[in-house]
Amino acid sequence: MVKAKSSSTKAKLSSASKKNGTSKKEAIKSGKKAKSTEALADEIDGDLNEIEDILEKNDSEDEDVEPVVDIAESSDEAEEAEDADEAAEEESDNNAENDENEFEDEQGNISAPAPNTSVSEGSADKVNFDELNLSGPTQKAIEEMGFTKMTSVQAKTIPPLLAGRDVLGAAKTGSGKTLAFLIPAIELLYSLKFKPRNGTGVIVVTPTRELALQIFGVARELMKHHSQTFGIVIGGANRRAEAEKLIKGVNMLIATPGRLLDHLQNTKGFVFKNLKALIIDEADRILEIGFEEEMKQIIKILPREDRQSMLFSATQTTKVEDLARISLRKGPLYINVDEKHETSTANGLEQGYVVCDSDKRFLLLFSFLKRNIKKKVIVFLSSCNSVKFYGELLNYIDLPVLSLHGKQKQTSRTSTFFEFCNAKRGILVCTDVAARGLDIPAVDWIIQFDPPDDPRDYIHRVGRTARGSQGKGKSLMFLTPSELGFLRYLKAAKVPLNEYEFPTNKIANVQGQLEKLVSQNYMLNSAARDGYRAYLQAYASHSTKTVYQIDKLDLVKVAKSFGFPVPPKVNITIGASGKGVKRGRDAGHKGGNKRSKKEHQWTT
């Protein structure tokens, strides 16, 4: 193994002392009797209702969480949350669809938002949720969720949003911004007495299906004492089932851009004329994965009059500024809770890197995972096919892992995500589809087996651990000697890193067994070939060309990390710019689907 110079602070990683023959059931251990990913996937055929069943099963395993509410119907607990007079009034509203609403005309149009004027923009010094003068149902839900004090982004964002301001926000991942935008949105629906017949009053747009499902879960908990309805539309779910619920009336809608635009253009009976709030979460990521045109069309279709807008982005790029310009009203409030921080990552995060040649990468990963079999670990790779190969390989050699990537069916992705969330320990191998916004509890280690494209991707990957103000976690990035130049970019981005040392004699020497296994198992051999090709494709697609130079790769050593003693003959495509196209449906697959004008054949 090639060693870099030792830095002033080094941490030593030790290898496995003996073989651990734990089964998948033992390694992915939750204590909540969650079904396996395969069992759940077999039960589901992709219908949105069945995705909701996964959400319901996930919640029902936790005795502190109430069962799921049907996304197109009012919560049965709404009447219990109010006193006798409020309950009687709400029951009257539900039984008489034509009762008067002071904000609603005869055609069901909601006239204008009624912001909470008792909360001024100067209220950002408040630290407790009970100081915000929230409605009873919302305050009760927050207390039941176990929250009392606001995070910095919540304290700075919620008061001006309650006062009706448009907000452009920037905050570190894990800062609590989901509550920061959902609470004001729910209060807006409550103050305007939205009912299903009024259609959609709030839309939340988010880049990935998993993040949409997570936001939906938080919204469900916050709204369980409200009578307003809430729902979700995402790619991969049953479009007809979604349309039926939209027609019934969904007051708060969480959506991915492509599916939202589809319903806006094609679902007759989808009422969105009363839209009063538009929330764009992870705006930079939405644009990065190819949804710029969809977002422009969505904003053009949606009504602008009396609409409050909120845009959140971890980075402020030119494209994000352009999106803010067309979506927000003039004079939005800009909130950046991170600008005074010395680092770009969480304070409770220990970060390091290890230097090794390509042929030792898998051996080092295997040794590390064996040593940390009782930890909760996420391993990031650059392509779907690499995830498929290493996921199959690790499971085959009795190191149980879960896999998550953009080529899976939505129901499989959903069940895998919640199985890992519920697990107390285990290993998740994934693409960057899991790198943005997802809140996975108690992750001990983030392993960047394939290096990120740029510092922003690095920051979002490590953001899956050390979440919240008191969160703790560790991260480890694999680099070859030729990739050490990436450290300069991380230093410029205020990312503190230590060098970790993993002595060569501590690495499990299983190369011979790996090559034998790949040569004798047809399925593994095919997966290894696809993974090898995808790795080269992703490497060629890196934007940081000064660091990641495919011509400098030692293909013999790279092939060994996939179990080949000799590099297989594969074709990869490289665009004229040297950059593959990132598609919206799989943010983790850097290679994209667009064929290029230039094709290289990599052989021995």
N, C-alpha and C positions, 0 to 999 in steps of 0.2 A: 504494500500500500504506500502511496506517496504521501509524505507528511509535509504540511506547510509549517512555516515558522511558528513557534509557540507564542501566543499572545500573553499579556500580563495576567490575565485571568483565564484559567483553563479548568474545565470540568471533565472528569473522566467518566466514560460510559463503559460499563462492564457487560460482558456477553452472558449467554445462558450457561448455567453450570451443568444442567442435565436436561434430557429430553422431557418435555411436558406433554403427556398424551391426553390432554383434556379434550372433551368433545365440544361441538359447537354449542350444545345446550349449556355446558358448564362455563365456557369462555364468554358467551354473550349472556350474562346472567343478570336478570333484572329483579327477581323477587316479586314480579307482578304477574306471572303466568302468562306472559305475552306469547302468542303463537309465533312460529317461525315465519320468516319472510316467504318461504316457498308455500307454506300452508295458506297463508293469507292471500298470496297471489293466485293460488289455485281457486280460491273461493270467489274471486272477483273477476269481472269481465270488462272493466273499464268504465262502467256507468258512473255518473256523478253521485248517484245515491249510494253506490257501494263504496266510493271514496269517503263519503260521509260516515258510512258504517265503520271504516277504519278509525276515523276521528272519534267516533262514539266509543268504540272498543278501547281506544287509547285512554280516553277520559274515565271510562267506567272502571278501569283497573286501579285508579287512584281514588280512595274513599273520600278524599277531601274535595273532589271535583264533581259537580252535578252532571247528569247525562246530557248529551247533545240535544239542542233544540232544532227542529226542522227549519232549514234556512229560509223557507218561504212562508212561515207561519209565526204568529205572535207567541211569545213565551208565556207558558202557563203560570209562571211565578210572578208575572207583572202585577197582578192584583194583590198578591200577598205582600208585596213590597211597600205598598202605600197604606195610609190610614184608611178608616172606613169611608170617609167622604171621597177621597181620591179613587178608591177602589170602585165605588158606586159610579163615579163620573166616567171612569175608564170602561166599565162594563156597559154603560149606556152608549159610549162611543162605539164599542165593538158591535153592539146589537143593532144600532141604527146607523147605517152607512152614510145617510144623508144629513146627519146632525151637523149643525153649524160649527165651523172652525174659524176663529177670527182671522186666520191667515189664509183661508181657502175660499175661492169663489165657486160659483155654481158648476164650472167646468172641471173642478178638481185642481185648479192651479194654485200653487202656494205663492203668495204675493211677494214677500221679502223676508230675509233672515232677520231674526231678532237676537242680536248678540247680547251677551251678558254684560250690560253696561256697568254693573257693580264691580267688575274686575277691570282695572286699568292696566296700561302697559307698565306702569311703575310697580306692579305687584310681583315683579320677578324676584323680589327679596324674600318672598314666602318660601318656606321649606317643607311644609306639611300639606298633604292633599286636602285635609279638612279645613284649611284656610282659604280654599278656592271658591267656596260657596257653590259647590256642585249640587246637582239634583240628588234627591234621596236615593233613587235606584242606582245611580252611578257611584255615589259615595259608598253605598253598601257593598257593591260589587268589588270596589277597590280594597275595602277592608277585608273582604272574604278572600281576596287574592293575596293578602298578606303585606300589602304596601301601606306605609304610613308617610315616609319622607320621599320627596321628589329628588331625582338626580338633577345634575346641573342643566342638562338640555331640557328636561321637563320644567324646571323652575323658570327658565328663560323663555320657553316656547309656549307653554299652555296659557298663561295670562293674556298675552297679546292675541292669541288665536281665539280665546273666549271673547275678547273685545272686538272681534271681527276683522283683524288685520290679515293681509296676505303675508306669508313668511317664506323666505328662502333660507334653509338651514343647513349647516355643516357640522357634523359631529362624528366622533370615532364610533366604529362599530361596537355594539354592546353597551351603548350609552343610555338606552331606554327611550329611544325616539318613537318606538311603536306606540307606547302609551301617550307620548307627547302629541301625536296627531290624532289618535283614536278618541281620546277623551273629549276634546273640543268638538269633534265631528258628531259624536253621540249626543252631546249636550245640545248641539244645533238641531238635530232631528227631534229631540225631546221638546225643546222650546217651541218648535213649529208644529208640534203634535202630528207628525207624519203618520200616515196610515198606509196599508198596502195599496189602496186605490190611488194614492198620490204618486206612486212609482218610486223611482230612485232619486234620493236627495243627496247622497254622498257616494263618490266613486274613489276607490283606492287602486292605483295602478302600480304594479310591482314587477320586477324583471323575470322571476322564476316561479315555477309552480310550487316548489317547496316553500318559498318565502310567502307566497300567497296563502297557502294552507296554514302556515304558522300565524300570519296576521289574522286570518279567519278564526283560528282558535282563540286568540286573545280577544278579538271582537265579541266572540260568543260568550266569553266569561264576563266581559264588561257589560253586555247587553242582556244578561239573563233575567234581570229584574225590570227591563223595559218592555214595552209592547211593540216597539218598532221591529221590523223584520230585517234580516241580513242574509247575504248569500255570497257565492263564489262562482266565478266562471274562469276556467283555465283550459289550456290546450291538453288534449289527451282524455278529457272527460266527455261524457255523452252530451252532445250539443242539444239534442231534442229535449232531454230532461232539464237542461239549463234554461232553454227557451220557455218551457212551460212554467217554471218558477218565476222567471222574469215577468211573464205576462200576468201572473197572480199578483206580483208586486213585491219587489225587494228594495227596502229603503236604504240600506247600506250595502254596496257591492264591492267586493274585492276581486281584482281581475289581473290577468296577464294581458299585455297589449294586443297581441294578435287575435285572441278570442274575443276580447272586448270590442275591437273594431268590427269583427264579424257580426256580432249581435247588434251593434249600433246600425250597421248597414242593412242587415237582412232579417232581423227578428221583428215581425209585425206585432204590435201590442206591447212592445218594450217601451215603457213610459219613462223618459228621462228629461222631459221639458221642465220639471221642477228641480233640476239639479242645483244644489246650493253650496256644495263644496267638492273640489277636486284635489286629491292628494296624489302626488307623484313621489314614490319612495325609491331610493337607490337610482336616481335619475341618471347618474353617470354610467351605471351598469346597463340600464335600459338602452342607452345610446351605443355603448360599446358592443353589445351583442346584436346589433343590427335592426333596432326598432325605431330608428329616427323618423322614417317616413310614416310608419303607423301612428306614432305619437302626434305628428303634425296633422294627420287626418282626424284623429280622435279629438284633438283640441278644436279643430275647425268645425266638427259636427256638434260638439257639446255647446249648450247655451252659455253665454258669457254674462248676461245681465244678472246682477245681484249674486254672483258666484264668488265665494271665497276660495282661494287656491293656496296650496302648501306644496313646496318642492324641497325634497331632502336629497342631498348628494354628499358623498364623502369627499369628493374632489370637485373643484370648480374649473371646468374646462370651457373652452370657447363654445362648444356645442351645448353644454349645460346652460351657459349664459343665454344662448339663443333660445333654448326651450323655455327658460324662465321668462324671457322677454315676451313670448307669445302666449304663455299660460297665466302669468301673474298680472294683477292690476298694477298700475303705475305706483311707484313708491313703496314697494314691499319692504318689510322689516328683515334685515339680514342678521342672522344669528350664527355665530361661530364660537362654540364653547371650547375649542381646542387651540385657538391661536396663541395663547400664552403658555402652552405646554412645551416642555423641552423635547419630548419625544412624540413620535407619531403612533406609538403602540401603547397598550395598556400598561399601567405602572406595575401590576402584579405579574407581568409576563417575563420569564427568563428565556432569553433567545440565544441560540448558538448555531454554528455551522460545523460541518465535518468535511474534510477534503479526502477524496479517494478516487482512484481510477475507475473507469466505467466497468471493468470486469469484476470489481469488488463491490459494486453498489448493491446488488441483490444479496450477496453474502452478508454484508453489513446490516442491511435492512432485516434480514431473517434473524440474525443474531440479536439485534436490538429488540425486535418484537417478541422473541422467545424470552428475553430477559424481563420484558414488561408485560407479560401475558395477563397479569392481574390489574393492569391499568386500562384506562379508556383512551384510545388512540385513534386519531384520524390521519390517514396517509394520502397525500395529494399526488396525483399523476397528471400527465399532460394530455392524455387522450382516452377516449372510451375503450378502444381496443387494448390499450395497456392495462386499464382497470380490469377488463374481462380476463386477460391472461393471468395477471398476478393474483387476482381474486380466486380464480380456479386453481392455480398452482398452490397457493398457500393453504386453501382448504384441502387439497389433495394430499399435502404433506403434513396434515394434522396440525395446522395452525389456523383455527377457525376465524374467518373474517366475513364481514358483510360488504357488498359492493353497491355503489351508487354512481350512475352515470346517465347521460342524456339520451342514450339509445334504448333504455329500458321503457317498458310500458308505464304509464303514469301510476297505475295501481301498485306496481312493483316498487316504484320509487317511493310512493307514499308509505307503504307498509315497512319498507327497509328503513326509511327515515325515522318513523315512530318506534320501530323496534330498537334502533340504536339510541334514540332519545331516552327510552325507558331503561336501557341497560345500565347497570352499575359498573360494568367493565366490558371490554370488547374492542375489536378493531374494525374500523370502517375504511375501505379503500375507495377513493372517489376522484372524480374530476372537479374542476372549479365550479360545477353546478351546485356544490354545497358550500362554496366559499363566501357567499355574500348574504349577510343579514340573518342567517339561520341561527337560532338560539338553541344549541344542544347542551344539555346540562352536564356539568362536572367533567369536562374533557381535560385529561391530564397532559397529553402530548399532542402536538401538531407536527407531523413529519412531512416535509416537502421533498419527497423522493425525486421528483422532477422539478427543477428550479422554476420559479414563476417568470412570467414575461417581463414584468417591470415591478418597481417598488409598490405600486398601488395594489397589484395582485398579491404580493407578499403580505402586505398589511391586512388585506381582507382574509387571507388564509389563516394567519395567526389569530385573527379576531374571533375564531371559533372557540378559543380558550381564554381564560382570565377575564371573563365577562362580568360586568357590573363593577361597582365601586370597590368591592372587597375581593374580586375574583383573582385566583391564582392559576398559573399554568406554565407549561414549558413548550418550546418549539425547537426543532432541529431541521436544518436545511442541508441537503446533500449537494456538494459542488465538486466538480473535477478540477484538476489544477488549471486547466485553460479557462475555467469559468470564474476564477477569483476576482476578475475585474468587476463582477456584479456587486461586490462589497462596496465599491466606491459610490455606486448609485444609491445603495441603502444608507450609507453614511450621510449622503447629501439629503436624503429624505428623513433624517433624524431617527433612524432605526438603530438602536444599540445592539451590538452582537459580540459574543465571545466565541473563541474557537474551542470546540470540543475535540478531545483526542480519544480515538478508539484503537488501541494497539492491535497490530496485525495478528499477533498470536492469540488474540481473544476472539477473532472472527471464526465462526463455524465453517470448516472447509467441507462444504457439501456440493462443490461444483461438479464433481464426477457424478454424483447421484442425480443432480439436476439435469445434466446433459443426457444421461441414460433415460431418465423419465420422459423428457421431451422427445427423444428419438423413438421411444417405444410406444408412446400413447398418441394415437392419431389426433384426437381432439385437442390435447395440449399442444401438439406440434403445430396444428393449424392456428390455434389461438396465439402461440408464440410468434409465428410468422406475421400474423396481422398486427400484433403488438409492436414488433420490431419495426415494421413499416410505418405504423402510426407514430412511433417515437421519432423516427427520422423526419416524418412529415411535420410534426409539431416543432421539432428543433429548427427546421428550415423556415418555419413560420414566425419564429421569434422576432419581435420588433427591435430588440437591442442587438443589432448585428455586430457591434464591436466586441460583444462578450460571447454570444452564441454563434459560432462560425461552423457550419456543418462540414466544411472542407477540412477542418482541423480535427474532426472526430476520428478516433481509431475504431474503425468498423469491426475489427476482430474482437476488440474488448467490449464494444457495445453488444455485439451478437452473443458473447458469453453471458451477459447479464440476462439474456432471454433463453439461455440453455442451448445455444448453438456453438459447437466448436469451430465452425466455419461460417462466415456470414452468408445467409441465404440470399438468393437473387430476388430483389423486389423492385417495383417501380414506385417512385414518388413524384408528385407534381409540385412545382414551385412557380408561383405567379411571377409576372414580369417585375413586380416590385419586391419579390422575395417574401411576400406576406400572404398567408392563406386568408380565406374569408371566414370570419366568425359568424356563425348562423345563430338566429335568435332562439331556436329551439334547443340548442345544445351549447351553452356558453363554455363548457369545459372542453370541447373538441376543437382545438385551435386550427386544425387543418382545413375545416370548412368543407363545402361540397362543390364549390365552383372549380371547374377544370381550368388549368392555366395554359398559356401559350408555350410554356417551356417544360420539358419533361426530362428527368434524369433517371438513368438506370444504375442502381448501386449494386455492384457485384463484388466478388472476392478479388 
